[in-house]
Amino acid sequence: MSGAPPLLHRRRLLAWGALAAVLIVLPLLFGKSFALSLLCQAGIMVIFALSYNMLLGQTGLLSFGHAVYFGIGAFATIHALNRVDHGLPLPVTLLPLAGAAAGLAAGLLFGYVSTKRAGTTFAMISLGLGELVASASLMFPALFGGEGGVSGNRVVGHAVLGISYGPQIQMYYLIAAWTFVCIVAMYALTQTPLGRMANAVRDNPERAQFVGYDPQSVRFLMLALSGLFAGIAGGLSALNYEIVTAETLGAQTSGIVLLMTFVGGVGFFYGPIIGAVLITLLQIALAGVTNAWLFYFGLFFLVMVLYAPGGIASLLHMHRRLWDAGRLARVLPAYAWVGPPLLLFFGGLIGLVEMAYQRADGDDMTMKVFGSRLDLSTATPWLAALLAAAAGLALLRASWPRVAEAWRQALASAEGGEE
Amino acid sequence: MGVPALQLTDVRKRFGQTAIINGVNLEVAAGERHAIIGPNGAGKSSLFHLISARFPVTSGSILLKGESVTGLSPHQINRRGLSRSFQVTNIFHNLSVFENVRCAVLWSLGYRYSFWQRLAGLTDANLQARRVLGEIGLEHRGDTVAGILSYAEQRALEIGITIAGGADVILLDEPTAGMSNSETADAVALIRRVTEGKTLLMVEHDMSVVFDLADRISVLVYGEIISTGTPEQIRADRAVQEAYLGTGFSAAEIDRA
């Protein structure tokens, strides 16, 4: 027992060091302006998704209105930024603290009315509060800027040590620093009495009461702290884009953070980090390639919910367990069997979707695929795509039992230990 | 003999038109082991729910160590030193066994809703949780997820969570329900050990357990206590025998115990 903590401590320090190194090195590897703005967005969403998982994964609260705290933090920060322009003595570096304060205040206010119960009640109240705040934002144009939003200019005051936040790379390092601090802080929170009792309340609120804890107080505090971190994310987004609109606190932002968190995996602390980075990449990369990106998004979410409800993190965790037991090689051949059917199925499906979008889009009834032109007014390309999808699905169903069997054997032998 | 640990005066509970608990008077002395027996549906578990405030009472008063706890919530009553277990295992399924017990000691050691202290650094909480794990015989299962424990182990954990916070009034709701004979013997030894010097109120169906553990016994029938006394008195009580005979339990079963 007594020897364990230092070792654990060293491993954790190593992990934090690695995270810091990655954050520092990333823009050196992907320095182009497009990649840089993508990294900035990803960092902001990492904080936002982790703050969301304080509710969903750690406390068992499904919120449909988390953008409220993000958005309020963003508006508070952009107003503070404009005050700095008029002499408020606060460096831009620390402006996300205004977002934190506003997010915390909103969390204290709304948490009080919404945390009496978990489950459906909480979800419905969060949805109502989200709509309420979103519509209120249009009623107070002085605060929320109406349709056009509130804009600002982050290059204010004197540059300190040459840092003016004019160049995007400086903005990146500001976001990276805040992301690092927030990740460490939110992880630390999971290792405190409140963090653990949040898990207990998630698992069994009744039993938590009978060991002396008021579940409502636990939920309330977690929501308020989650609002604080969401507010920081919002504040960084305000500085990054130099404009905040009512969309920031609307239902779509609430939806995307739920999606990121869930896809990444709510059961692991790092799950939302994966989800936020991946979805941000997909969002920006896919949107540049196809008009149907939202459709694919929905499809992706659906597939994850149905077949990997633990998210990407739990898939990684499953494979890591096999890796640790030295049994990972046993399941890989089975993956080779389902690979081609998967490609065929999704290839056919994507073909159908793309053709449908092309048709709906306008007059051009031809589509260029791999250098040849397809005439969408004839039945042939449609039938071919349909056939590919159907055949892929049939083959997938036929070959999937191999994967299941390989996993069963690998797990059995891993649990049986050495052979 | 001092202030009773628990004192119920004319406690009643109705669900709509149905009276579940019909004017119960009960006094449990500090340090006493008291069992409540009675046929199925007599309201034993309901009485526990009233004492622990899982349900509010319709009328009547409940004093814990001389102070009224009527109308308080479960967590407030727990903080005043009353802890209970459940008939259907009620644990934190996704947490490890160790975390289950540690969650149960945090409040009593004053850590409240702290989000500025590291759990790993709370030496007293960790030691106490380890000690309780040892007492309930689960020290080797500390890292196991509680949800996959065997039934008997989950029952032991249920008792562990109940006693971990150091409450001096313990309510156990059918702690040996569903156990084999040898498991029951272990459970009785465990209960005897962990409630040493504390007040115990228990509901139990197994008569051998009741007559083995209890200093005094109360018999609850149709929401009323028809008799309270030492095991010898209860065994000899005609009204008790009739109540049991009338509901299918045999007097022989009581005698055998």
Interface residues (C-beta under 8 A of the other chain):
Chain A: M1 P5 L8 A188 L189 Q191 T192 P193 L194 G195 R196 M197 N199 A200 R202 D203 N204 E206 R207 A208 Q209 F210 V211 G212 Y213 D214 S217 V218 L221 L225
Chain B: S52 R54 S73 P74 H75 N78 R79 S83 R84 F86 N90 I91 F92 H93 N94 L95 E99 R102 C103 A104 L106 W107 S108 Y111 R112 Y113 S114 F115 W116 Q117 R118 L119 A120 L122 R130 I161 A164 G165
